[in-house]
Amino acid sequence: MSGNRYLLLCALVMTGAFAGGYAGNRSIPVAHAQERVGPTNVRASSFTLVNQQGQVEGTLRSGATGAELELDDAYGHPRVEIGVSGITIRDAMGRRIWTSPRGMGVLPAATE
């Protein structure tokens, strides 16, 4: 075997090895030994839900008398308010259209 043929054969083997390694690296997904698990307990004084434009659509917060939930419309006006004092639903103009009966508030779950 002449020197030129030997160099050509070595170049061909090296090119094939690099091409095979590159193709194998791109076609086979990476295997992880352990699945990532998110936190099991998140603590905060409030949580704010925002849409893709960054506008607030809802808030869950700790109030003076307990937890409060407020759901807003697309313009940021409160539409539903839930708290210890009761439930209030508002129309697009901000007027109350329904309020839970006085003294009802949020009822605890039955223990039966």
TORPA-4810 file (N, C-alpha, C, O; in nm, 3 decimals):
<nodes>
NODE_1_0.085_-0.116_0.000_0.000_0.000_0.000_0.090_0.123_0.000_0.183_0.133_0.080_M
NODE_2_0.063_0.214_-0.089_0.147_0.333_-0.100_0.112_0.432_0.011_0.010_0.416_0.078_S
NODE_3_0.192_0.530_0.029_0.174_0.630_0.134_0.049_0.715_0.112_-0.022_0.750_0.206_G
NODE_4_0.023_0.749_-0.015_-0.095_0.831_-0.043_-0.224_0.755_-0.014_-0.319_0.810_0.042_N
NODE_5_-0.227_0.627_-0.052_-0.347_0.546_-0.024_-0.367_0.530_0.126_-0.480_0.534_0.175_R
NODE_6_-0.259_0.514_0.198_-0.268_0.500_0.343_-0.325_0.627_0.406_-0.412_0.618_0.492_Y
NODE_7_-0.279_0.744_0.366_-0.329_0.870_0.419_-0.476_0.890_0.380_-0.555_0.938_0.461_L
NODE_8_-0.513_0.854_0.256_-0.651_0.865_0.213_-0.741_0.773_0.296_-0.850_0.814_0.335_L
NODE_9_-0.696_0.652_0.323_-0.774_0.559_0.405_-0.788_0.611_0.548_-0.897_0.601_0.605_L
NODE_10_-0.684_0.667_0.607_-0.692_0.723_0.743_-0.789_0.841_0.747_-0.869_0.854_0.840_C
NODE_11_-0.783_0.929_0.644_-0.874_1.043_0.640_-1.018_0.997_0.626_-1.108_1.054_0.688_A
NODE_12_-1.041_0.892_0.543_-1.175_0.841_0.525_-1.229_0.779_0.655_-1.346_0.797_0.687_L
NODE_13_-1.147_0.708_0.728_-1.188_0.648_0.856_-1.218_0.757_0.959_-1.317_0.748_1.031_V
NODE_14_-1.134_0.858_0.966_-1.157_0.967_1.062_-1.284_1.045_1.028_-1.360_1.080_1.118_M
NODE_15_-1.306_1.072_0.900_-1.427_1.143_0.857_-1.551_1.062_0.891_-1.650_1.118_0.939_T
NODE_16_-1.548_0.933_0.867_-1.661_0.846_0.900_-1.686_0.841_1.050_-1.801_0.841_1.093_G
NODE_17_-1.580_0.837_1.129_-1.596_0.832_1.274_-1.658_0.962_1.326_-1.749_0.958_1.409_A
NODE_18_-1.611_1.075_1.278_-1.669_1.202_1.321_-1.813_1.217_1.273_-1.898_1.265_1.349_F
NODE_19_-1.842_1.177_1.150_-1.979_1.187_1.097_-2.073_1.096_1.175_-2.185_1.136_1.206_A
NODE_20_-2.030_0.975_1.208_-2.112_0.883_1.286_-2.137_0.935_1.427_-2.248_0.923_1.478_G
NODE_21_-2.036_0.991_1.489_-2.053_1.047_1.623_-2.146_1.167_1.623_-2.228_1.182_1.713_G
NODE_22_-2.135_1.251_1.522_-2.222_1.368_1.512_-2.367_1.325_1.490_-2.457_1.376_1.556_Y
NODE_23_-2.389_1.232_1.396_-2.526_1.184_1.368_-2.586_1.115_1.489_-2.704_1.134_1.520_A
NODE_24_-2.506_1.035_1.558_-2.556_0.966_1.677_-2.590_1.062_1.790_-2.687_1.040_1.863_G
NODE_25_-2.514_1.167_1.804_-2.539_1.266_1.908_-2.665_1.347_1.878_-2.735_1.386_1.972_N
NODE_26_-2.696_1.372_1.753_-2.813_1.451_1.715_-2.941_1.369_1.709_-3.049_1.424_1.732_R
NODE_27_-2.933_1.241_1.681_-3.055_1.161_1.660_-3.107_1.092_1.786_-3.226_1.064_1.794_S
NODE_28_-3.024_1.065_1.882_-3.066_0.994_2.003_-3.088_1.096_2.115_-2.997_1.173_2.146_I
NODE_29_-3.208_1.098_2.176_-3.231_1.194_2.285_-3.146_1.162_2.407_-3.107_1.048_2.430_P
NODE_30_-3.118_1.267_2.482_-3.036_1.252_2.602_-3.119_1.186_2.711_-3.232_1.227_2.736_V
NODE_31_-3.063_1.085_2.776_-3.132_1.016_2.885_-3.082_1.072_3.018_-2.962_1.078_3.043_A
NODE_32_-3.176_1.111_3.104_-3.139_1.160_3.236_-3.162_1.048_3.337_-3.261_0.974_3.328_H
NODE_33_-3.072_1.036_3.432_-3.084_0.931_3.531_-3.194_0.959_3.632_-3.245_0.867_3.696_A
NODE_34_-3.231_1.084_3.647_-3.331_1.120_3.746_-3.421_1.229_3.691_-3.373_1.327_3.635_Q
NODE_35_-3.553_1.211_3.707_-3.649_1.310_3.659_-3.650_1.429_3.754_-3.641_1.413_3.876_E
NODE_36_-3.662_1.548_3.696_-3.667_1.668_3.780_-3.805_1.680_3.843_-3.907_1.666_3.775_R
NODE_37_-3.807_1.706_3.971_-3.932_1.720_4.045_-3.936_1.860_4.102_-3.840_1.906_4.164_V
NODE_38_-4.051_1.929_4.082_-4.067_2.064_4.134_-4.086_2.063_4.284_-4.095_1.956_4.346_G
NODE_39_-4.094_2.180_4.343_-4.112_2.188_4.489_-4.250_2.134_4.529_-4.348_2.150_4.457_P
NODE_40_-4.256_2.070_4.645_-4.382_2.015_4.693_-4.458_2.114_4.780_-4.577_2.095_4.804_T
NODE_41_-4.392_2.218_4.826_-4.458_2.317_4.911_-4.404_2.455_4.874_-4.284_2.480_4.882_N
NODE_42_-4.495_2.544_4.833_-4.457_2.680_4.799_-4.526_2.773_4.897_-4.646_2.761_4.920_V
NODE_43_-4.451_2.866_4.956_-4.508_2.958_5.054_-4.492_3.101_5.005_-4.386_3.139_4.954_R
NODE_44_-4.599_3.178_5.021_-4.595_3.319_4.983_-4.712_3.389_5.050_-4.807_3.324_5.094_A
NODE_45_-4.705_3.520_5.059_-4.816_3.595_5.117_-4.921_3.625_5.012_-5.035_3.657_5.046_S
NODE_46_-4.884_3.617_4.881_-4.983_3.633_4.774_-4.930_3.569_4.646_-4.809_3.555_4.626_S
NODE_47_-5.024_3.531_4.559_-4.993_3.479_4.428_-5.070_3.563_4.327_-5.189_3.590_4.346_F
NODE_48_-5.005_3.603_4.221_-5.070_3.684_4.119_-5.066_3.609_3.987_-4.960_3.563_3.943_T
NODE_49_-5.182_3.596_3.923_-5.194_3.532_3.793_-5.194_3.641_3.686_-5.276_3.732_3.691_L
NODE_50_-5.101_3.631_3.590_-5.093_3.730_3.482_-5.109_3.659_3.348_-5.076_3.540_3.335_V
NODE_51_-5.158_3.732_3.248_-5.170_3.674_3.114_-5.040_3.695_3.038_-4.941_3.742_3.094_N
NODE_52_-5.041_3.660_2.910_-4.918_3.668_2.830_-4.870_3.811_2.810_-4.752_3.833_2.782_Q
NODE_53_-4.959_3.909_2.822_-4.919_4.048_2.809_-4.873_4.108_2.943_-4.831_4.224_2.947_Q
NODE_54_-4.880_4.032_3.050_-4.836_4.079_3.181_-4.945_4.147_3.262_-4.916_4.201_3.369_G
NODE_55_-5.069_4.145_3.213_-5.179_4.207_3.287_-5.230_4.110_3.394_-5.239_3.990_3.371_Q
NODE_56_-5.264_4.165_3.510_-5.311_4.083_3.622_-5.451_4.032_3.593_-5.540_4.109_3.557_V
NODE_57_-5.472_3.901_3.608_-5.603_3.841_3.588_-5.662_3.784_3.717_-5.781_3.754_3.723_E
NODE_58_-5.580_3.769_3.819_-5.630_3.718_3.945_-5.525_3.727_4.053_-5.404_3.729_4.026_G
NODE_59_-5.573_3.731_4.178_-5.483_3.740_4.292_-5.538_3.655_4.406_-5.656_3.662_4.438_T
NODE_60_-5.452_3.576_4.465_-5.483_3.502_4.586_-5.388_3.556_4.692_-5.266_3.547_4.677_L
NODE_61_-5.445_3.612_4.799_-5.360_3.675_4.900_-5.413_3.648_5.040_-5.527_3.606_5.058_R
NODE_62_-5.329_3.675_5.136_-5.365_3.662_5.275_-5.413_3.798_5.323_-5.336_3.895_5.325_S
NODE_63_-5.541_3.806_5.363_-5.597_3.932_5.412_-5.596_3.937_5.563_-5.543_3.848_5.629_G
NODE_64_-5.653_4.043_5.618_-5.655_4.063_5.763_-5.741_3.957_5.833_-5.713_3.918_5.946_A
NODE_65_-5.846_3.910_5.763_-5.935_3.812_5.827_-5.924_3.673_5.766_-5.997_3.582_5.806_T
NODE_66_-5.834_3.654_5.672_-5.816_3.523_5.609_-5.782_3.536_5.462_-5.750_3.645_5.415_G
NODE_67_-5.789_3.426_5.391_-5.753_3.425_5.250_-5.856_3.498_5.165_-5.976_3.494_5.194_A
NODE_68_-5.809_3.566_5.061_-5.895_3.640_4.969_-5.856_3.603_4.827_-5.737_3.594_4.794_E
NODE_69_-5.957_3.583_4.741_-5.934_3.554_4.600_-6.006_3.659_4.517_-6.125_3.684_4.539_L
NODE_70_-5.936_3.719_4.423_-5.996_3.819_4.335_-5.963_3.782_4.190_-5.847_3.765_4.155_E
NODE_71_-6.068_3.770_4.106_-6.051_3.743_3.965_-6.089_3.867_3.886_-6.196_3.924_3.907_L
NODE_72_-6.001_3.909_3.797_-6.020_4.033_3.722_-6.060_4.003_3.577_-6.038_3.893_3.527_D
NODE_73_-6.119_4.104_3.511_-6.151_4.091_3.369_-6.030_4.134_3.285_-5.923_4.160_3.340_D
NODE_74_-6.047_4.140_3.155_-5.936_4.174_3.065_-5.885_4.316_3.085_-5.773_4.347_3.044_A
NODE_75_-5.965_4.403_3.148_-5.925_4.541_3.170_-5.868_4.566_3.310_-5.836_4.679_3.345_Y
NODE_76_-5.856_4.460_3.391_-5.801_4.473_3.525_-5.901_4.509_3.632_-5.862_4.536_3.746_G
NODE_77_-6.030_4.511_3.599_-6.134_4.542_3.698_-6.177_4.414_3.769_-6.194_4.311_3.704_H
NODE_78_-6.195_4.417_3.902_-6.237_4.297_3.974_-6.376_4.252_3.930_-6.468_4.333_3.924_P
NODE_79_-6.390_4.123_3.901_-6.519_4.068_3.861_-6.574_3.974_3.967_-6.695_3.973_3.992_R
NODE_80_-6.488_3.896_4.031_-6.530_3.803_4.136_-6.437_3.822_4.255_-6.315_3.824_4.240_V
NODE_81_-6.496_3.838_4.373_-6.418_3.852_4.496_-6.470_3.750_4.596_-6.589_3.744_4.626_E
NODE_82_-6.378_3.669_4.647_-6.415_3.567_4.746_-6.328_3.587_4.868_-6.205_3.592_4.859_I
NODE_83_-6.391_3.599_4.983_-6.319_3.616_5.107_-6.401_3.562_5.223_-6.506_3.502_5.202_G
NODE_84_-6.353_3.584_5.343_-6.423_3.536_5.462_-6.558_3.604_5.476_-6.654_3.544_5.526_V
NODE_85_-6.567_3.729_5.431_-6.693_3.803_5.444_-6.796_3.759_5.341_-6.914_3.791_5.358_S
NODE_86_-6.759_3.690_5.237_-6.855_3.643_5.139_-6.802_3.643_4.998_-6.683_3.657_4.974_G
NODE_87_-6.896_3.627_4.904_-6.864_3.623_4.762_-6.936_3.739_4.694_-7.055_3.761_4.719_I
NODE_88_-6.866_3.812_4.610_-6.925_3.922_4.535_-6.892_3.904_4.387_-6.777_3.879_4.352_T
NODE_89_-6.993_3.917_4.302_-6.974_3.910_4.157_-7.016_4.044_4.099_-7.123_4.095_4.132_I
NODE_90_-6.932_4.101_4.013_-6.957_4.231_3.953_-6.972_4.219_3.801_-6.917_4.126_3.740_R
NODE_91_-7.046_4.313_3.741_-7.060_4.315_3.596_-6.945_4.395_3.535_-6.855_4.439_3.606_D
NODE_92_-6.948_4.413_3.402_-6.840_4.482_3.332_-6.827_4.628_3.374_-6.719_4.687_3.359_A
NODE_93_-6.933_4.688_3.426_-6.928_4.828_3.471_-6.881_4.841_3.616_-6.863_4.952_3.665_M
NODE_94_-6.859_4.729_3.684_-6.814_4.731_3.823_-6.926_4.729_3.925_-6.900_4.736_4.045_G
NODE_95_-7.050_4.720_3.879_-7.164_4.715_3.972_-7.183_4.573_4.024_-7.164_4.475_3.951_R
NODE_96_-7.221_4.563_4.151_-7.249_4.431_4.210_-7.374_4.373_4.146_-7.479_4.437_4.140_R
NODE_97_-7.360_4.250_4.097_-7.479_4.184_4.043_-7.522_4.067_4.132_-7.635_4.019_4.122_I
NODE_98_-7.432_4.022_4.218_-7.470_3.918_4.313_-7.374_3.921_4.430_-7.253_3.939_4.413_W
NODE_99_-7.429_3.904_4.550_-7.350_3.894_4.672_-7.406_3.780_4.754_-7.528_3.762_4.761_T
NODE_100_-7.319_3.703_4.817_-7.367_3.594_4.900_-7.449_3.651_5.015_-7.424_3.764_5.060_S
NODE_101_-7.547_3.576_5.064_-7.630_3.625_5.175_-7.544_3.668_5.293_-7.441_3.607_5.322_P
NODE_102_-7.588_3.774_5.361_-7.514_3.829_5.474_-7.490_3.722_5.579_-7.581_3.649_5.619_R
NODE_103_-7.366_3.715_5.623_-7.331_3.620_5.728_-7.296_3.481_5.676_-7.252_3.396_5.753_G
NODE_104_-7.315_3.457_5.546_-7.283_3.325_5.492_-7.132_3.307_5.479_-7.077_3.208_5.527_M
NODE_105_-7.067_3.402_5.415_-6.922_3.392_5.396_-6.886_3.266_5.321_-6.967_3.211_5.246_G
NODE_106_-6.766_3.220_5.342_-6.721_3.095_5.284_-6.747_2.986_5.386_-6.694_2.990_5.497_V
NODE_107_-6.827_2.890_5.348_-6.866_2.785_5.442_-6.759_2.677_5.448_-6.704_2.638_5.345_L
NODE_108_-6.729_2.627_5.569_-6.631_2.518_5.579_-6.688_2.390_5.522_-6.810_2.371_5.518_P
NODE_109_-6.599_2.301_5.480_-6.642_2.171_5.429_-6.702_2.088_5.542_-6.658_2.098_5.656_A
NODE_110_-6.802_2.007_5.510_-6.865_1.921_5.612_-6.767_1.814_5.657_-6.683_1.768_5.580_A
NODE_111_-6.779_1.773_5.782_-6.689_1.672_5.837_-6.758_1.535_5.842_-6.704_1.441_5.901_T
NODE_112_-6.873_1.523_5.782_-6.947_1.396_5.787_-6.890_1.297_5.691_-6.940_1.185_5.681_E
</nodes>
